[in-house]
Amino acid sequence: MALNLRQKQTECITRMLNLNQPVNVTGMANVEVYKILIYDRIIADSSASLYDSFHLNFSSSIPCALLEDLTSGTLNSDSIQRISRVHDQYLEFVTLEDNLFSLAQKSSYVQLNDPKAGDREIKEIIEEIIGGLFCVLATLGVVPIIRCPHGGPAEMVASALDQKLRDHLLSKNNLFSEGHLYMMYWGLKLNRLSVQGEKGGMKLFELDSSDPFWVANGWLEFPEVAVEIETQLTKYKKDVDEVNKRTGGTGGAEFDGTDLIGNTKHLMNAVNLLPELTERKQLIDKHTNIATVLLGEIKERSLDSYAKKENDMLVRGGIDRSELLAVLKGKGSKMDKLRFAILYLISSETINPSEVEAVEAALRESEVGSIAFQYVKKMNSASRNNIVDWAEKLHGQSISAVMAGVKNLLSTDRQLALTRTCGSFDGGETKSRN
């Protein structure tokens, strides 16, 4: 699904204006909420009880020093209870088109390439650029593949941004850790989904911007999507019953045979609604079929169990041996088991050689190719002191870009970083203008 940065930024701003509460499909709050925009004097206004509550939103991440000043100032004035919420909105950029943005940093290229520029100036500019790029990625909710030319400011920005992303992904509640099972369609390519039909054969579905349900719900977790499908179906049935009621199709109490003008009006309204109702029903049937197939795949492969255990491994830093082998010998595709085994290597704080041998035996028993597992095992077993030298001999280049924080290869929630990266950028790209 193509990314729309402008839409994402608009959604963030709308949600912020609704005091960070969900909004309805029209983009408006369900309950009217009055807001007052304040630029400064926050501690003084809180101390003076100028407002009942304060919802503080910062376009970029608030520095720790300022946050500490805010905390100490409101504590000293006994007004901290008036601070309802503090949010970093990560909106420090300007969207010029749906997929074109600017960091609005004038002459940054000239400043970075100025021979007279000092280290402090260069550092400040790079930090501003990194902050802006991080805001863009946080708004989109994606972890990118970073490419840059060797040497110069571009590599400095790329390296620093890479490190910032890795550091951020260490936290459990990071901005990129939302699981989106609805994106995990098997057979999805170029916005076309191919699924097995109930009576054999394959069904093809288009998932793009012309599908309003996909646009609105494509990023939700699978359970939320199932609820939304049920909600849409209930609303559709209610609207159909209302049409039938007014035209005498079912319980036609309001259909009066003597009122020809009124009856004609009702019939015309019903006829006008038919195309919309038909389109809605087709859309509901489409996503009901998709969700049914996806649910069947989840149950068949025990993906919900995999997701939970993978998350537990990352949180606990390991897994019980019997539980580990039970997963590898249980349900799941070969790729599921290989992924689980590799995650075991990456997440475990200590590796037991006999346990690794048992894992390898379980993979062989399930006829799972172990080349990737052996590669990660070799990487993981290299000593920390000699890992860069070992990598340079193997690849002829530094491994810092690959192995800096090997545990950061995975998100701390239910979705793998690689899954998010590939799935999010399928079908579109986002450009920048500096």
Contacts in CASP RR format, 6 or more apart in sequence:
PFRMAT RR
TARGET T0000
AUTHOR 0000-0000-0000
METHOD contacts of the structure
MODEL  1
MALNLRQKQTECITRMLNLNQPVNVTGMANVEVYKILIYDRIIADSSASL
YDSFHLNFSSSIPCALLEDLTSGTLNSDSIQRISRVHDQYLEFVTLEDNL
FSLAQKSSYVQLNDPKAGDREIKEIIEEIIGGLFCVLATLGVVPIIRCPH
GGPAEMVASALDQKLRDHLLSKNNLFSEGHLYMMYWGLKLNRLSVQGEKG
GMKLFELDSSDPFWVANGWLEFPEVAVEIETQLTKYKKDVDEVNKRTGGT
GGAEFDGTDLIGNTKHLMNAVNLLPELTERKQLIDKHTNIATVLLGEIKE
RSLDSYAKKENDMLVRGGIDRSELLAVLKGKGSKMDKLRFAILYLISSET
INPSEVEAVEAALRESEVGSIAFQYVKKMNSASRNNIVDWAEKLHGQSIS
AVMAGVKNLLSTDRQLALTRTCGSFDGGETKSRN
1 183 0 8 1.000
1 191 0 8 1.000
1 207 0 8 1.000
1 208 0 8 1.000
1 214 0 8 1.000
1 218 0 8 1.000
1 426 0 8 1.000
1 427 0 8 1.000
2 99 0 8 1.000
2 191 0 8 1.000
2 208 0 8 1.000
2 209 0 8 1.000
2 427 0 8 1.000
2 428 0 8 1.000
3 99 0 8 1.000
3 140 0 8 1.000
3 142 0 8 1.000
3 424 0 8 1.000
3 425 0 8 1.000
3 428 0 8 1.000
3 429 0 8 1.000
3 430 0 8 1.000
4 98 0 8 1.000
4 99 0 8 1.000
5 95 0 8 1.000
5 98 0 8 1.000
5 99 0 8 1.000
5 100 0 8 1.000
5 101 0 8 1.000
5 136 0 8 1.000
5 139 0 8 1.000
5 140 0 8 1.000
5 430 0 8 1.000
6 95 0 8 1.000
6 97 0 8 1.000
6 98 0 8 1.000
6 99 0 8 1.000
7 98 0 8 1.000
8 139 0 8 1.000
8 140 0 8 1.000
9 91 0 8 1.000
9 93 0 8 1.000
9 95 0 8 1.000
9 139 0 8 1.000
12 89 0 8 1.000
12 90 0 8 1.000
12 91 0 8 1.000
12 139 0 8 1.000
13 89 0 8 1.000
13 91 0 8 1.000
14 23 0 8 1.000
14 27 0 8 1.000
15 21 0 8 1.000
15 22 0 8 1.000
15 23 0 8 1.000
16 57 0 8 1.000
16 87 0 8 1.000
16 89 0 8 1.000
17 29 0 8 1.000
17 35 0 8 1.000
18 29 0 8 1.000
18 33 0 8 1.000
19 33 0 8 1.000
19 35 0 8 1.000
19 55 0 8 1.000
19 84 0 8 1.000
19 85 0 8 1.000
20 55 0 8 1.000
20 57 0 8 1.000
20 85 0 8 1.000
20 87 0 8 1.000
21 29 0 8 1.000
23 29 0 8 1.000
23 30 0 8 1.000
24 30 0 8 1.000
25 216 0 8 1.000
35 55 0 8 1.000
36 51 0 8 1.000
38 45 0 8 1.000
42 54 0 8 1.000
42 56 0 8 1.000
42 70 0 8 1.000
43 69 0 8 1.000
43 70 0 8 1.000
43 73 0 8 1.000
43 74 0 8 1.000
43 77 0 8 1.000
45 51 0 8 1.000
45 54 0 8 1.000
46 54 0 8 1.000
46 74 0 8 1.000
46 77 0 8 1.000
46 79 0 8 1.000
46 80 0 8 1.000
46 82 0 8 1.000
46 83 0 8 1.000
47 73 0 8 1.000
47 74 0 8 1.000
47 77 0 8 1.000
47 79 0 8 1.000
49 79 0 8 1.000
49 82 0 8 1.000
51 82 0 8 1.000
52 82 0 8 1.000
53 82 0 8 1.000
53 83 0 8 1.000
53 84 0 8 1.000
54 82 0 8 1.000
54 83 0 8 1.000
54 84 0 8 1.000
55 84 0 8 1.000
55 85 0 8 1.000
55 87 0 8 1.000
56 70 0 8 1.000
56 83 0 8 1.000
56 85 0 8 1.000
56 86 0 8 1.000
56 87 0 8 1.000
57 87 0 8 1.000
57 89 0 8 1.000
58 86 0 8 1.000
58 87 0 8 1.000
58 88 0 8 1.000
58 89 0 8 1.000
59 89 0 8 1.000
59 90 0 8 1.000
59 91 0 8 1.000
59 92 0 8 1.000
59 135 0 8 1.000
60 88 0 8 1.000
60 89 0 8 1.000
60 90 0 8 1.000
60 91 0 8 1.000
60 92 0 8 1.000
60 131 0 8 1.000
60 132 0 8 1.000
60 135 0 8 1.000
61 88 0 8 1.000
61 90 0 8 1.000
61 131 0 8 1.000
62 86 0 8 1.000
62 88 0 8 1.000
67 86 0 8 1.000
70 83 0 8 1.000
70 86 0 8 1.000
71 80 0 8 1.000
74 80 0 8 1.000
74 82 0 8 1.000
74 83 0 8 1.000
90 134 0 8 1.000
90 135 0 8 1.000
90 138 0 8 1.000
90 139 0 8 1.000
90 175 0 8 1.000
91 135 0 8 1.000
91 139 0 8 1.000
92 103 0 8 1.000
92 131 0 8 1.000
92 132 0 8 1.000
92 135 0 8 1.000
93 101 0 8 1.000
93 102 0 8 1.000
93 103 0 8 1.000
93 104 0 8 1.000
93 132 0 8 1.000
93 135 0 8 1.000
93 136 0 8 1.000
93 139 0 8 1.000
94 101 0 8 1.000
94 102 0 8 1.000
94 103 0 8 1.000
94 104 0 8 1.000
95 101 0 8 1.000
96 102 0 8 1.000
96 433 0 8 1.000
99 428 0 8 1.000
99 429 0 8 1.000
99 430 0 8 1.000
99 431 0 8 1.000
100 430 0 8 1.000
100 431 0 8 1.000
100 432 0 8 1.000
100 433 0 8 1.000
101 136 0 8 1.000
101 430 0 8 1.000
101 431 0 8 1.000
101 432 0 8 1.000
101 433 0 8 1.000
102 432 0 8 1.000
102 433 0 8 1.000
102 434 0 8 1.000
103 128 0 8 1.000
103 129 0 8 1.000
103 132 0 8 1.000
103 133 0 8 1.000
103 432 0 8 1.000
103 434 0 8 1.000
105 125 0 8 1.000
105 128 0 8 1.000
105 129 0 8 1.000
105 434 0 8 1.000
108 125 0 8 1.000
108 128 0 8 1.000
108 129 0 8 1.000
108 434 0 8 1.000
109 434 0 8 1.000
111 117 0 8 1.000
111 121 0 8 1.000
111 122 0 8 1.000
111 125 0 8 1.000
112 122 0 8 1.000
112 125 0 8 1.000
112 126 0 8 1.000
112 153 0 8 1.000
113 153 0 8 1.000
122 153 0 8 1.000
122 156 0 8 1.000
126 153 0 8 1.000
126 156 0 8 1.000
126 157 0 8 1.000
126 160 0 8 1.000
127 160 0 8 1.000
129 157 0 8 1.000
129 434 0 8 1.000
130 157 0 8 1.000
130 160 0 8 1.000
130 161 0 8 1.000
130 164 0 8 1.000
131 164 0 8 1.000
133 157 0 8 1.000
133 161 0 8 1.000
133 432 0 8 1.000
134 161 0 8 1.000
134 164 0 8 1.000
134 165 0 8 1.000
134 168 0 8 1.000
136 430 0 8 1.000
136 432 0 8 1.000
137 143 0 8 1.000
137 144 0 8 1.000
137 165 0 8 1.000
137 176 0 8 1.000
138 175 0 8 1.000
138 176 0 8 1.000
140 424 0 8 1.000
140 430 0 8 1.000
141 175 0 8 1.000
141 176 0 8 1.000
141 178 0 8 1.000
141 420 0 8 1.000
141 424 0 8 1.000
142 176 0 8 1.000
142 420 0 8 1.000
142 421 0 8 1.000
142 424 0 8 1.000
142 425 0 8 1.000
143 165 0 8 1.000
143 169 0 8 1.000
143 176 0 8 1.000
143 411 0 8 1.000
143 417 0 8 1.000
143 420 0 8 1.000
143 421 0 8 1.000
144 421 0 8 1.000
144 425 0 8 1.000
145 421 0 8 1.000
145 425 0 8 1.000
146 158 0 8 1.000
146 161 0 8 1.000
146 162 0 8 1.000
147 158 0 8 1.000
148 154 0 8 1.000
148 155 0 8 1.000
148 157 0 8 1.000
148 158 0 8 1.000
149 155 0 8 1.000
159 401 0 8 1.000
162 401 0 8 1.000
162 404 0 8 1.000
163 404 0 8 1.000
166 404 0 8 1.000
166 405 0 8 1.000
166 408 0 8 1.000
168 174 0 8 1.000
168 175 0 8 1.000
168 176 0 8 1.000
169 176 0 8 1.000
169 177 0 8 1.000
169 408 0 8 1.000
169 411 0 8 1.000
169 412 0 8 1.000
169 417 0 8 1.000
170 407 0 8 1.000
170 408 0 8 1.000
170 412 0 8 1.000
171 412 0 8 1.000
172 315 0 8 1.000
172 412 0 8 1.000
172 413 0 8 1.000
174 411 0 8 1.000
174 412 0 8 1.000
176 411 0 8 1.000
176 417 0 8 1.000
176 420 0 8 1.000
177 411 0 8 1.000
177 412 0 8 1.000
177 413 0 8 1.000
177 415 0 8 1.000
178 221 0 8 1.000
178 413 0 8 1.000
178 415 0 8 1.000
179 221 0 8 1.000
179 413 0 8 1.000
179 414 0 8 1.000
179 415 0 8 1.000
180 218 0 8 1.000
180 219 0 8 1.000
180 220 0 8 1.000
180 221 0 8 1.000
180 415 0 8 1.000
180 420 0 8 1.000
181 221 0 8 1.000
181 222 0 8 1.000
181 294 0 8 1.000
181 298 0 8 1.000
181 303 0 8 1.000
181 307 0 8 1.000
181 414 0 8 1.000
181 415 0 8 1.000
182 217 0 8 1.000
182 218 0 8 1.000
182 219 0 8 1.000
182 220 0 8 1.000
182 221 0 8 1.000
182 222 0 8 1.000
182 225 0 8 1.000
182 294 0 8 1.000
183 218 0 8 1.000
183 219 0 8 1.000
183 419 0 8 1.000
183 423 0 8 1.000
183 424 0 8 1.000
184 294 0 8 1.000
184 419 0 8 1.000
185 193 0 8 1.000
185 207 0 8 1.000
185 290 0 8 1.000
185 294 0 8 1.000
186 195 0 8 1.000
186 297 0 8 1.000
187 193 0 8 1.000
187 194 0 8 1.000
187 195 0 8 1.000
188 194 0 8 1.000
188 207 0 8 1.000
188 426 0 8 1.000
189 426 0 8 1.000
190 426 0 8 1.000
190 427 0 8 1.000
191 206 0 8 1.000
191 207 0 8 1.000
191 208 0 8 1.000
191 426 0 8 1.000
191 427 0 8 1.000
192 204 0 8 1.000
192 205 0 8 1.000
192 206 0 8 1.000
192 207 0 8 1.000
193 204 0 8 1.000
193 205 0 8 1.000
193 206 0 8 1.000
193 207 0 8 1.000
193 290 0 8 1.000
194 202 0 8 1.000
194 203 0 8 1.000
194 204 0 8 1.000
195 202 0 8 1.000
195 203 0 8 1.000
195 205 0 8 1.000
195 289 0 8 1.000
195 290 0 8 1.000
195 293 0 8 1.000
196 202 0 8 1.000
196 203 0 8 1.000
196 293 0 8 1.000
197 203 0 8 1.000
197 289 0 8 1.000
197 293 0 8 1.000
203 289 0 8 1.000
205 286 0 8 1.000
205 289 0 8 1.000
205 290 0 8 1.000
207 214 0 8 1.000
208 214 0 8 1.000
209 215 0 8 1.000
211 283 0 8 1.000
211 286 0 8 1.000
212 283 0 8 1.000
213 228 0 8 1.000
213 232 0 8 1.000
213 283 0 8 1.000
213 284 0 8 1.000
213 286 0 8 1.000
213 287 0 8 1.000
214 287 0 8 1.000
216 228 0 8 1.000
217 224 0 8 1.000
217 225 0 8 1.000
217 228 0 8 1.000
218 225 0 8 1.000
220 228 0 8 1.000
222 291 0 8 1.000
222 294 0 8 1.000
222 295 0 8 1.000
222 298 0 8 1.000
225 287 0 8 1.000
225 291 0 8 1.000
226 291 0 8 1.000
226 295 0 8 1.000
229 284 0 8 1.000
229 287 0 8 1.000
229 288 0 8 1.000
229 291 0 8 1.000
232 280 0 8 1.000
232 283 0 8 1.000
232 284 0 8 1.000
233 284 0 8 1.000
233 288 0 8 1.000
236 277 0 8 1.000
236 280 0 8 1.000
236 281 0 8 1.000
236 284 0 8 1.000
239 273 0 8 1.000
239 277 0 8 1.000
240 277 0 8 1.000
241 250 0 8 1.000
243 269 0 8 1.000
243 270 0 8 1.000
243 273 0 8 1.000
243 277 0 8 1.000
244 250 0 8 1.000
244 251 0 8 1.000
244 252 0 8 1.000
245 251 0 8 1.000
245 252 0 8 1.000
245 253 0 8 1.000
245 254 0 8 1.000
246 252 0 8 1.000
246 254 0 8 1.000
246 255 0 8 1.000
246 266 0 8 1.000
246 269 0 8 1.000
246 270 0 8 1.000
247 255 0 8 1.000
247 266 0 8 1.000
247 267 0 8 1.000
247 270 0 8 1.000
248 254 0 8 1.000
248 255 0 8 1.000
249 255 0 8 1.000
254 266 0 8 1.000
255 263 0 8 1.000
255 266 0 8 1.000
256 262 0 8 1.000
256 263 0 8 1.000
257 263 0 8 1.000
297 303 0 8 1.000
298 304 0 8 1.000
300 331 0 8 1.000
300 332 0 8 1.000
301 331 0 8 1.000
301 332 0 8 1.000
301 333 0 8 1.000
301 336 0 8 1.000
302 330 0 8 1.000
302 331 0 8 1.000
302 332 0 8 1.000
303 332 0 8 1.000
303 336 0 8 1.000
305 327 0 8 1.000
305 331 0 8 1.000
306 327 0 8 1.000
306 332 0 8 1.000
306 336 0 8 1.000
306 340 0 8 1.000
307 414 0 8 1.000
308 414 0 8 1.000
309 319 0 8 1.000
309 323 0 8 1.000
309 327 0 8 1.000
309 340 0 8 1.000
310 339 0 8 1.000
310 340 0 8 1.000
310 343 0 8 1.000
310 410 0 8 1.000
310 414 0 8 1.000
311 412 0 8 1.000
311 413 0 8 1.000
311 414 0 8 1.000
312 319 0 8 1.000
313 319 0 8 1.000
313 343 0 8 1.000
313 344 0 8 1.000
313 347 0 8 1.000
313 348 0 8 1.000
314 343 0 8 1.000
314 347 0 8 1.000
314 407 0 8 1.000
314 410 0 8 1.000
314 412 0 8 1.000
315 412 0 8 1.000
317 347 0 8 1.000
317 348 0 8 1.000
317 349 0 8 1.000
318 344 0 8 1.000
318 347 0 8 1.000
318 348 0 8 1.000
318 349 0 8 1.000
319 344 0 8 1.000
319 348 0 8 1.000
321 352 0 8 1.000
321 355 0 8 1.000
321 358 0 8 1.000
324 344 0 8 1.000
324 355 0 8 1.000
324 359 0 8 1.000
325 358 0 8 1.000
325 359 0 8 1.000
325 362 0 8 1.000
327 337 0 8 1.000
327 340 0 8 1.000
328 337 0 8 1.000
328 340 0 8 1.000
328 341 0 8 1.000
328 359 0 8 1.000
328 362 0 8 1.000
328 363 0 8 1.000
328 366 0 8 1.000
329 362 0 8 1.000
329 365 0 8 1.000
329 366 0 8 1.000
334 366 0 8 1.000
334 367 0 8 1.000
334 368 0 8 1.000
334 369 0 8 1.000
337 362 0 8 1.000
337 363 0 8 1.000
337 366 0 8 1.000
337 368 0 8 1.000
338 363 0 8 1.000
338 368 0 8 1.000
338 369 0 8 1.000
338 370 0 8 1.000
338 372 0 8 1.000
338 373 0 8 1.000
339 416 0 8 1.000
341 359 0 8 1.000
341 362 0 8 1.000
341 363 0 8 1.000
341 368 0 8 1.000
341 373 0 8 1.000
342 372 0 8 1.000
342 373 0 8 1.000
342 376 0 8 1.000
343 410 0 8 1.000
344 359 0 8 1.000
345 351 0 8 1.000
345 356 0 8 1.000
345 373 0 8 1.000
345 376 0 8 1.000
345 377 0 8 1.000
345 380 0 8 1.000
346 376 0 8 1.000
346 380 0 8 1.000
346 406 0 8 1.000
346 407 0 8 1.000
346 409 0 8 1.000
346 410 0 8 1.000
347 407 0 8 1.000
347 410 0 8 1.000
351 380 0 8 1.000
351 381 0 8 1.000
356 377 0 8 1.000
359 373 0 8 1.000
360 370 0 8 1.000
360 373 0 8 1.000
363 369 0 8 1.000
363 370 0 8 1.000
363 373 0 8 1.000
364 370 0 8 1.000
379 387 0 8 1.000
379 403 0 8 1.000
379 406 0 8 1.000
380 406 0 8 1.000
382 390 0 8 1.000
382 391 0 8 1.000
387 399 0 8 1.000
387 403 0 8 1.000
388 398 0 8 1.000
388 399 0 8 1.000
388 400 0 8 1.000
390 399 0 8 1.000
391 397 0 8 1.000
391 398 0 8 1.000
391 399 0 8 1.000
391 402 0 8 1.000
391 403 0 8 1.000
392 398 0 8 1.000
392 399 0 8 1.000
408 417 0 8 1.000
409 417 0 8 1.000
409 418 0 8 1.000
410 416 0 8 1.000
410 417 0 8 1.000
411 417 0 8 1.000
411 420 0 8 1.000
END
